[in-house]
């Protein structure tokens, strides 16, 4: 018995939606922590110290338990 293309596509989309929904916010949190860490380092290199401090604090706020390497690094700065 052959499956129609529509049925295959709908099953694929259902599995993809489930994978995205079950991944939680961990990925987003880690990406935003890393983004703020990089932006803070760039601001520090440009001697914009107030902006750098703000970025590092924002990076830590995404991961207050300091479970990621990025958050630990931001905490050091």
C-alpha positions in Angstrom: 0.0 0.0 0.0 1.5 3.3 -1.1 1.3 6.4 0.9 0.3 9.6 -0.9 2.8 12.5 -0.9 0.4 14.6 1.2 0.2 11.9 3.8 4.0 11.6 3.9 4.4 15.3 4.2 1.8 15.6 6.9 3.6 12.9 9.0 6.9 14.6 8.5 5.5 17.9 9.6 3.9 16.3 12.6 7.2 14.7 13.7 9.1 18.0 13.1 6.6 20.0 15.1 6.8 17.5 17.9 10.6 17.7 17.9 10.6 21.5 18.0 7.9 21.6 20.7 9.7 19.1 22.9 13.1 20.8 22.6 12.1 23.5 25.0 13.7 26.9 25.4 17.2 25.6 26.1 18.5 26.1 22.6 17.1 29.7 22.4 18.5 30.5 25.8 21.9 29.3 24.9 22.0 31.1 21.6 20.9 34.4 23.2 23.5 34.0 26.0 26.2 33.4 23.4 25.0 36.4 21.3 25.1 38.7 24.3 28.5 37.4 25.3 29.9 38.1 21.8 28.3 41.5 21.7 29.7 42.3 25.1 33.2 41.3 24.1 32.9 43.5 21.0 31.7 46.4 23.1 34.6 45.9 25.5 37.1 45.8 22.6 35.6 49.1 21.4 36.1 50.6 24.9 32.3 50.9 25.5 32.5 49.5 29.0 29.0 50.5 30.1 27.5 48.7 27.1 29.8 45.7 27.7 28.7 45.4 31.3 25.0 45.6 30.2 25.5 42.8 27.6 27.4 40.6 30.0 24.6 41.0 32.7 22.0 40.3 30.0 23.9 37.1 29.1 23.9 36.0 32.7 20.2 36.8 33.0 19.3 34.3 30.3 21.0 31.5 32.4 20.9 32.6 36.1 21.8 29.1 37.3 25.1 29.3 35.2 24.5 25.9 33.6 26.2 26.8 30.3 29.8 27.7 29.5 28.6 31.0 28.0 26.9 32.1 31.1 29.9 31.2 33.2 32.1 33.2 30.9 29.8 36.2 31.0 29.8 36.0 34.8 33.6 36.2 34.8 33.5 39.3 32.8 
